[in-house]
Amino acid sequence: MNNNSPYIPGLCNIGQVEIKVRLVMCLTTAILSIGLLSFFIAFPQHWIVAVLFFLSLSNFILTLLQVKYRFCVKYAFDGVFNFSEFGNKQEVGNPQFHKIDKQRARKFIIGSYLVGLIVTIAVYWLFAS
């Protein structure tokens, strides 16, 4: 790991170029979630629509968190970071730093899917009855 890098274990592992890529992913999953929400409201009894809405919403939330906190979940699990060109990853190198990154990544994933589940259940209760 480079001592001059802005990498901070458990806090920041991606730079501006990576953020821009995630912003595109965020917009894409937001549009998909809105589209699936309209189908889910129209057809709340179809479980496949509910599952697809849950997955797209959860992934939107996860991507939004990655943008907001400059922290890539996949990079955390892979033990890498990037503050230069897209895909130009560097190894974290320190096992303790890697462990801290993975702990934060797990919190992002659990939180995103928990919020996605709560919203999906709320939409179902509101429109299925």
Buried (B, 14 or more C-beta within 10 A) or exposed (E): EEEEBEBBBBEBBBBEBBBEBBBEBBEBBBEBBEEBBEBBBEBBEEEEBBEBBBBBBBBBBBBBBBBEBBBBBEBBBBBBBBBEEEEEBBEBEEEEBBBBBBEBBEEBBEBBBEBBEEBBEEBBEEBEE
